[in-house]
């Protein structure tokens, strides 16, 4: 397409709102699901006496949920709006993480983290990335790079903040915060998604 044809139909400025809001949502969701649980290994082992491998399987359950959920939710996103699927994902992610603060058995942690990954973060990652790409005719590589950089920042920042909180308020109270933060940030950000 020639330069003059591009200037006749400029791309909307709102596409950058999509990029930034998607980057923030991915930072929170993927930060919670991918690395933040590693800081809970020792507190859970100390409280329940569970083996380290059993505790690390909680994180594995969440990551398996995220992997499978990305495929399934991406398919579902083809038949609904990105906003709807992301809204459901934000709600499920926040509620599952919040509920895990009261879990007492390993199977409860496995179930909650699998669901948080499958129906929560999985419903955010794939649809958001696809949506960002759809907003750009030119420059989609930069836009996708910015959006995915959000998840990388979350994978470093969320575990750091979580580790600091565990030392201050204990592991159960700390698990409440990612759930609350997910609900109060992801749901309003989802309203920006078109």
C-alpha positions as CSV (number, residue, x, y, z in Angstrom):
1,X,0.0,0.0,0.0
2,X,1.4,3.4,-0.9
3,X,2.1,6.2,1.5
4,X,-0.8,8.2,0.2
5,X,-3.3,5.3,0.7
6,X,-2.0,4.9,4.3
7,X,-2.5,8.6,5.0
8,X,-6.1,8.4,3.7
9,X,-6.9,5.7,6.3
10,X,-4.7,6.3,9.3
11,X,-4.7,3.7,12.1
12,X,-6.6,4.8,15.2
13,X,-4.6,6.2,18.1
14,X,-6.7,4.0,20.5
15,X,-4.6,1.0,19.4
16,X,-1.9,2.2,21.8
17,X,-4.4,2.1,24.7
18,X,-5.0,-1.6,23.7
19,X,-1.2,-2.2,23.8
20,X,-0.6,-0.6,27.2
21,X,-3.7,-2.0,28.9
22,X,-2.8,-5.5,27.5
23,X,0.8,-5.1,28.7
24,X,-0.4,-4.3,32.2
25,X,-3.0,-7.1,32.3
26,X,-0.4,-9.6,31.2
27,X,2.1,-8.3,33.8
28,X,-0.4,-9.0,36.5
29,X,-1.9,-12.2,35.2
30,X,1.2,-13.9,34.0
31,X,3.2,-12.5,36.9
32,X,0.8,-14.2,39.3
33,X,0.6,-17.5,37.5
34,X,4.2,-18.2,36.2
35,X,6.7,-17.2,38.9
36,X,5.0,-15.8,42.0
37,X,4.1,-19.2,43.5
38,X,7.8,-20.1,43.9
39,X,8.1,-17.9,46.9
40,X,5.4,-19.9,48.7
41,X,7.4,-23.2,48.6
42,X,9.1,-22.8,52.0
43,X,6.1,-21.3,53.9
44,X,3.8,-24.1,52.7
45,X,6.4,-26.8,53.5
46,X,6.9,-25.3,57.0
47,X,3.1,-25.0,57.7
48,X,2.0,-28.4,56.3
49,X,5.1,-30.5,56.2
50,X,4.5,-31.3,52.5
51,X,7.4,-32.3,50.4
52,X,9.0,-29.7,48.2
53,X,8.0,-31.7,45.0
54,X,4.4,-31.8,46.1
55,X,4.3,-28.0,46.7
56,X,6.1,-27.3,43.4
57,X,3.4,-29.4,41.7
58,X,0.9,-26.6,42.6
59,X,2.9,-24.2,40.3
60,X,3.0,-27.0,37.7
61,X,-0.8,-27.3,37.9
62,X,-1.2,-23.6,37.3
63,X,1.2,-23.7,34.3
64,X,-0.5,-26.7,32.8
65,X,-3.8,-24.9,33.2
66,X,-2.3,-21.8,31.5
67,X,-0.9,-23.8,28.6
68,X,-4.1,-25.8,27.9
69,X,-6.3,-22.8,28.6
70,X,-4.4,-20.7,26.1
71,X,-5.4,-23.1,23.4
72,X,-9.0,-23.6,24.5
73,X,-9.6,-20.0,25.3
74,X,-8.0,-18.9,22.1
75,X,-10.5,-21.0,20.2
76,X,-13.4,-19.7,22.3
77,X,-12.2,-16.1,21.7
78,X,-12.8,-16.7,17.9
79,X,-16.5,-17.0,18.7
80,X,-17.0,-14.1,21.2
81,X,-15.5,-10.7,22.0
82,X,-12.0,-10.3,23.5
83,X,-13.6,-8.2,26.2
84,X,-16.0,-10.9,27.3
85,X,-13.4,-13.7,27.5
86,X,-10.9,-11.4,29.3
87,X,-13.6,-10.3,31.8
88,X,-14.4,-13.9,32.6
89,X,-10.6,-14.7,32.8
90,X,-9.9,-11.7,35.2
91,X,-12.8,-12.7,37.4
92,X,-11.8,-16.4,37.6
93,X,-8.1,-15.7,38.1
94,X,-8.8,-13.3,40.9
95,X,-11.3,-15.5,42.7
96,X,-9.2,-18.7,42.4
97,X,-6.1,-17.0,43.8
98,X,-8.2,-15.3,46.6
99,X,-9.8,-18.7,47.5
100,X,-6.3,-20.4,47.7
101,X,-5.6,-18.2,50.7
102,X,-8.0,-20.5,52.6
103,X,-6.9,-23.8,51.1
104,X,-5.9,-26.6,53.5
105,X,-5.2,-29.6,51.3
106,X,-2.9,-30.1,48.4
107,X,-5.7,-31.1,46.0
108,X,-7.4,-27.7,46.8
109,X,-4.3,-25.8,45.7
110,X,-3.9,-28.0,42.6
111,X,-7.5,-27.4,41.6
112,X,-7.5,-23.7,42.3
113,X,-4.2,-23.0,40.5
114,X,-5.2,-25.2,37.5
115,X,-8.5,-23.3,37.1
116,X,-6.7,-20.0,37.6
117,X,-4.4,-20.9,34.8
118,X,-6.9,-22.6,32.5
119,X,-9.9,-20.3,32.8
120,X,-8.1,-17.3,34.2
121,X,-4.7,-16.4,32.8
122,X,-5.3,-18.6,29.7
123,X,-8.4,-16.5,28.9
124,X,-6.2,-13.4,29.1
125,X,-2.9,-14.3,27.4
126,X,-3.9,-15.7,24.0
127,X,-6.9,-13.4,23.3
128,X,-5.0,-10.2,24.4
129,X,-2.0,-11.0,22.2
130,X,-4.3,-11.8,19.2
131,X,-6.3,-8.6,19.8
132,X,-3.1,-6.4,19.9
133,X,-2.0,-7.9,16.6
134,X,-5.4,-7.3,15.0
135,X,-5.2,-3.5,15.8
136,X,-2.1,-3.0,13.7
137,X,-1.6,-3.1,9.9
138,X,1.9,-1.7,10.3
139,X,4.1,-1.9,13.3
140,X,2.5,-5.0,14.8
141,X,5.9,-6.4,15.8
142,X,6.6,-3.4,18.1
143,X,3.1,-3.5,19.5
144,X,3.3,-7.2,20.3
145,X,6.8,-6.7,21.8
146,X,5.5,-4.1,24.2
147,X,2.5,-6.2,25.2
148,X,4.6,-9.3,25.8
149,X,7.2,-7.2,27.7
150,X,4.5,-6.7,30.2
151,X,4.4,-10.3,31.1
152,X,8.2,-10.4,31.5
153,X,8.0,-7.5,33.9
154,X,5.3,-9.2,35.9
155,X,7.3,-12.4,36.1
156,X,10.0,-10.5,37.9
157,X,8.1,-7.9,39.8
158,X,5.2,-10.0,41.2
159,X,7.4,-12.6,42.9
160,X,9.6,-9.9,44.4
161,X,6.6,-8.0,45.8
162,X,5.1,-11.3,47.0
163,X,8.3,-12.4,48.8
164,X,8.5,-9.0,50.7
165,X,4.8,-9.4,51.7
166,X,5.3,-13.0,53.0
167,X,8.0,-11.7,55.4
168,X,5.7,-9.0,56.6
169,X,2.1,-10.5,56.8
170,X,2.6,-14.3,56.3
171,X,1.7,-16.5,53.4
172,X,-2.1,-16.7,53.8
173,X,-2.5,-12.9,54.0
174,X,-0.1,-12.5,51.1
175,X,-2.1,-14.9,48.9
176,X,-5.2,-12.6,49.4
177,X,-3.4,-9.7,47.8
178,X,-2.7,-11.0,44.3
179,X,-6.4,-12.1,44.1
180,X,-7.6,-8.7,45.2
181,X,-5.2,-6.9,42.9
182,X,-6.2,-9.1,40.0
183,X,-9.9,-8.2,40.6
184,X,-9.5,-4.5,41.1
185,X,-7.1,-3.9,38.2
186,X,-7.9,-6.5,35.6
187,X,-11.6,-6.0,35.5
188,X,-11.4,-2.2,34.9
189,X,-8.6,-2.7,32.3
190,X,-10.8,-5.2,30.5
191,X,-13.3,-2.5,30.0
192,X,-10.7,-0.7,27.8
193,X,-10.4,-3.7,25.5
194,X,-12.2,-3.5,22.2
